[in-house]
Amino acid sequence: MGTVTAQAPQGGGDAEPGEFGDVRERRREQRGWYFYDWANSVFSTSVLTVFLGPYLTEVTKAAADADGYVHPLGIPVRAGSFFPYAVSASVLLSVLVMPLAAAFADRTGRKKPLLGAAAYLGAGATTGMYFLDGDRYLLGGVLLVVANVSFAVSVVLYHAFLPQIAPPEERDAVSSRGWAFGYGSGALVLVANLGLFLGHDALGVAESVAVRICLASAGLWWAVFTVVPLLRLRERPVAARREAGRASFGQGFRQLAGTLRQLRRYPLTLLFLLAYLLYNDGIQTVITQASVYGSEGLGLDQTTLIGAILLVQVLAVAGALLLGRIAARYGAKRAILGSLVAWTVTVAAGYFLPRGEPVWFYALAVGIGLVLGGSQALSRSLFSHLVPAGKEAEYFALYEISDRGTSWLGPLVFGLAFQLTGDYRYAILSLVVFFALGFVLLARVPVRRAAAAVGNVAPGRI
């Protein structure tokens, strides 16, 4: 098990051996940690990936003028571009909020209260989507921004627990199980959503009402299961920073500035972050825009889209565990590079899908599902080795800027490609560059040397 070297002035991202507790205590805490993936994954799946994009686009079309444009704040926006632009706006705000919340958490050692506050604010905004109907596209945009920013902040704090609850040799497996747990939750809720959506006529419920119930239920699910990690995770305040009584978000700004200055001393960690920002922008844009591409670009109905996303969820469970096993044999970096090759081929194939043919969209879903969970889980565990001790939340805030459903560059490129061409095929094809450039940069990162540079001892295979 890797430990912090005594000579490393900043410490290492790996906790001291005693901090992990005995095996039984550690496993109990890890299982509690998995439950936050179980809680919040339904937001990523049911809300961002399946229902909100097509539904908000229809609501926006209802509010559009004769030329197909809406005018939020007086800015002309094509109705089909409003949703990806709203995602981009939520990420730009996240870029400001996440590092400040993370710096505050690291300074005070109070990750759990902040995790709970962010989770319940996001869950409340998601539940409020039940009231999104008619032409209330601005309400939908505001709720999306609040929920997505809250989601991002909570996941930063959730990630920051990983180096504290798992020794280095366990991290790939623990991270992979967490992702698998989340995708299992997403699949379970999506089955229930599919039953409601398909049976809405028999239940005497309008289709729009069924969609709004699915959106709101994701918020309730998120709220209920967040209780488990809040009960099981324990705080590990850093002794030198136990200044909770005097801490403020103003100090958070100064702490963030110090972290950014420190990051320049770790160029290999910075290079990994640049690689991750690129390829994960591609992943997140596929997640948030796939249903829009399927409905608007390929003319597929909502039932087909839900079925495809459900297939992705089920296969992502197996894919996360499979890539975890591959990482145990060949190392996390090689496993991620292999997944990026698969992503490039899969997304490029999306350009050629015939319109109105569900079977080919399902084939695309198979390719996505097999690499989705594993590439994300291993990226998280690999990065955990490149983080100095006591800075977990702050560094994971930088990491999370381009993580699940909060990428800004990919949705912006996707939206601009559609606005300029009016063709979703060019929008999906534009994402290939993110995977290709991410592969090139990640291949140049010597991860074992990068871990040593921050004072960590890497596991046998990395």
N, C-alpha and C positions, 0 to 999 in steps of 0.2 A: 504494500500500500504506500503511495507517494505521500511524503510529508513536506512541510516547509523547511527549507534549509536555513540554518541559523544565520548564515551570512546575508540572506536576502533582506534588505532593509524594508521593502514594501510587503514582505510576506508572500505566500503563495495562495492560489485560489483553493488549494486543498486544505480542509480542516485538519487540525491535529487529531491523532488517533483517538484520544479520549472523548472527543466531541461527538463521535459517531455512536457512542453508547454500546451496550451489548447487542448481539445479533437480533434477539427478539424485539428489543426496543426500536432498533433501526428498521426492521421489517415493518413494524406497526406504523412508524412514521412515514415510511415510503408508501405504504398502502393508502394512508391518508392523503399524501401528496398526489397519488394517482387520481384521487377523487375530484381534484380541481379540473383535470382534463375531462373527466366524466361530466362535470357540471357545465363547463363553458363551451365544450365542443359543439353543442347543439346550436349555439349562436353562429358559429362559423359555418355549420352544415345547413341547418334548416333556414336560417335567416340570410346570411350573405351568399351562400352558394346556390340555394334552390329557390326560395320564395320571393325574397325582397327585390332582387334585380328585375325579373319580369313583371312583378306586380307594381313596383314603383314606376317602372317604365310605362305601364298602361295608365296609371294614375296621372303621370306627367303628360301623356298624350291627350288625356281628357281635358287638361288645362291648357294645351297648346293652342296657338293661333292657327290661322288658315294655312300658313306656310310650314307648320310643324315645329314651331319654336315656342319655348317659354322664356320668361324674362325675369329671373330672380335678380333683385337689386339692379334692374334695368339692363342686365347683360343678356344678349340673345344667345340661347343655348338650344341646340337641337334636342328634341325630347328623348331620343335614343342615347344621347350622351350625358344626360343629367345624372344617372346613377353612377357611372364610373367617375364623373367629376366630383360627386358627393363623397365617394370613397377616397379620392385624392385629397379633398379638403379635410376629411377626418384625419388623414395621415399627417398632413402638414401641421395640424394642431397637436397631434400626438408627438411629433418631433419636439415641440416645445414643452409639453407636459410630462412626458415619460422620464426624461433625464432629471428633471427637478424633483419629481416624486421619488425616484430611485436614490438620488443624493440625500434627500431627507430621510429615507428609510435606512440607508447605510450609516448616516450620522447618528441617528437616534436608536438604531437597533430595533425598530418597531415595524417590521415588515407585515406582520399579521393584521394589525388594525388598518393599515393602508390597503392591504389586499382585500379585506372585507368591505371597506368603503367603496373602492373602485368596482368590486364585483356587484354590489347591491345597487349602485348607481346605474351600471350597465344593464343589470337585470330589470330595473324599473323602467328604463327607456325602452327596452325591448318589449316588455309587457305592454307599454303604452302604444305600441304599433297596432294594437287592436283598433285604435281610433283612426287609422289611416284609411280613408275611403273617399269616394267622390273625386274631387280634383285637388285634394290636399297634398300636393307634391312637396310643398315647402315644409309641412309638418314631417313628412317622411324623411326629407333631407336632414332636418334638425335632429330627429330621433336617431337616425343612422350615425350622424357625427358624434352625438353624446355616447351612444352605445359602443361605437367602435373605439373611441378614445378611452373609455372606461375599460373595455376589454383589453386594450393594449397595455394600459398601466397595470392592470391586475396580473397579466401574464408575465410582465417584467419581474414582478415580485415573486411570482410562482417559480419562474426559472431560477431566480437567485437562491432558492432553497436547495437546488440540486447539488452543488458542491458541498453543502453542509449535511446532507442526509445520505450520501453515497460516497464511499472511498473511490479513488480513481479507477480501480479495476472493475468496479460494478457499474460505472456510469453509463456505458453504452447500453447495457441490459436494462437498467432502471429507466433511462430516457425512452428506450424503445417500448417498454411495457406501458409507460405513461401515454405515449401516442396511441398504442393499441387500445388502451382503455378508453381514450377519447373517441376513437373511431368506432369502437363498439357501442358507445353511448349514442353517437350520431346516427348509427345504423338503426338502433332500437327505436329512437324517437322518430326517425324518418319513416319507419314501417307504420307507426301509429298515424303520422301525418298523411301518408299515402292512403291509409284506410279511410280517414276522414275526407280527404280530397276526392277520392273515387266514389265514396258513398254519400256525398253531400246531398244529392237529390233525394235519396231514400230517407235521409235524416231530416229533410225539409229545410235544408240550409243552403243559402245562395253560395255560389262558388267564391265570390269575393269575401264573404263572411268566413268560409272555411279557411281561406288563406290567412285571414287576419287572426283566426283562432290558432293556426299553426305558428304564426309569428309570436303571438303573446305567450303561447305555451312554452316556447323556448326560453323566454324570460323567467317564467315561473320555475322551470326545471333548473336553470342556472342558479336561481336564488335558493332553492331547497337544498341542493347537494353541495353548495358552498359551505354549508355548516360543517361537513365532515373534515375538510382540511383545516378549518379554523379551530376545530377541537383537537386535532391530532398533531399538527405542526407545532414546534416549540421555537421560541426566539433564542438566538445566540448573540447577544449584544457584544460588541467589541469593547473591551475595557477602556481603551483610550478615548472612546467616542460616546461614553455614557453621559451625554449632556442633554438628555431629552427635555429637561425643564427649560433650557435656554435656546433650544434649536428652533429654527424658523425656515420658511421657504427662501428668505433672503440669504441665509447661510447655505441653503441648497444651491443657489446660483454660484456662490463662491466655491462650494464643493465640486460642482460640475466643471467650473473653469479649471480647477486643479486636476480633475480627472482627465480632461482633454489635454492639458499640458503633459500629464504623465503618459498618456497614450502615445505621444510622439517618441517617448523613450522605448516603446515596444513596437517597432515598425512591422514585425512579423504578425503580431496580433492585429494591427491595423490592416495589413494586407489580407488577412483572412476575412475581416469585416467587409472590406471592399468586394471581395469575391462573393461573400454571402449576400451582400446587398444586391448584387447583380442577379445571381441565379435565383435568389428567393423572391425578388421582384417578379420574375417570370412565373414562379410557382404560385404566388399569391394572386396574380392576375388571372391565371387559369382558374383558380378556385372561385374568385368572385365574378368572373365574366363568362364562365362556361355555360351557365344556364341562359344568359342573354344571347350568346352565340348560337346555342341550340334552338332557342325559340325564334329569334329575329333573323338569324343568318341562315338556318337550315329548315325553318318552318316546322319544327317539331312541337308537339303538344306538351302540356304540363305533365301529363302522366308519364310520357317517355322520359322527360327530364328528371322527374323524381326517381324513376326506376334506374336511370343511369347513375345518378348520384348515390343511390342506395348501393348499387354494385360497387362503386368506388369505395364507399365506406367499409363494406364487408372485406373487399380485397386489401384495403389499406391496413386492416388489422393483421392479416397474414403477411403483407409486405413489410410492415414495420418489424415484426418478429424475425422474418427471413433475413432482412438486411442487417439486423442486429447479430444474427449468427454469422453472416458473411464478414461483418466487421470483426467479430471475435477471431476469425481465421486469418483475414487479410489486412485488417486495420480499418479504422473508420474513414480515413482519407480516401483510400482506394475504393471503398464501397460507395462513398458519395460521388466520386468521379464517374464510376460506372453508372450510377443513377442519372447523372447529368447527360450522359450520352443517350440514355433511354428517353429522357425528357425531350431532348432535341428532336429525336426521330418521331416521337409521339405528336408533339406540337406541329411539326412540319406536315405530318400526315393529316392533321386536322384541316388544313387548307383544301385538301382534295376530297373531303367528304361530300357525297352527293346529297342534294337537297331532298328532304322528305323521306329519308331512308333510315329508320331507327337502328337497324342492325349495325350499321357502320359507326353510329354514335356510341352504341354499346361497346363496340370493339375499341374505340378510343378510350372509353371509360375503363376498360380492363387495363390498358397500358398505363393510364394515369394512376389507377389504384395500386398497382404493384410497386410503384416507386415513390408514391406520395408520402406515406407515413415514415418510411425508412430514411429518405433523404432529409426530412425535417428532424427526426429524432436524433440521427447521428450528427447532424450539424450542431444541435444543441449540446450534446455530450462532448463533442470535439472542442467546441468553444469553451466549455467549462474548465478545460485544462489550461487555457490561455488567459485566465483571469487572476489578478493578484488578490490575496486575501483581504477581506474587509471592504472590497469594492464590487462584490458580486452584483448587487442591484444596479449600480451605476453602469457597469460594463454590459450587463444584460439589457439595460435600457438602450444602449447604442445598438446592441444586437437586435432588439425587438423592433427598432424603427422600421426594419424591412421584413418583419415576421408576419405570421398568419393573418391575412385579410387586412393588413395595414400598410402595404406597399403603396407608394404614391407615384413613382415613375412609370411602372407598368400600366396601371389603369389610365394614367394620363396619355401615354403613347397609344394605348388601345382606343381611348376616346377620340384622340386627334386623328388617328388613322381612319376611324369611321366617319368623323366629321368631314375630312378632306376627300374621302373616296365614296362614302355612302355604301361601302361594302364591308361586311363583317369578316370576310375571308382575309382581306389584307390586314385587318386588325389582329386576327389570331396569328397570322404569319409573322407579324412584327415582333412577336415575343421570342422567336428563335434566337435573336441576337443576345438576349439576356442569359440564356443557358450556355451559349458558346463562349461568351466573354467570361462568365463565371467559372467555367471549366479551366480556361487558360490561366486565370489568376490563382485559383485554388491549387492547381498543379505546381505552382511556383512557391507554395508555402511549405517550408521544412517544419512540420508541426512539432517534432520532438525538440528541436532547437527553440521553437517559439515557446513551448511550455517551460523549458529551462530558463528562458530569459525573464519570466515573471516569478521565478522561484519555485516552480512545481516540478515534481518528478513524474514523468509520464508513465503510464502502464506499459506492459511488455509489448503490446501491439497497439499502434495508434495511427 
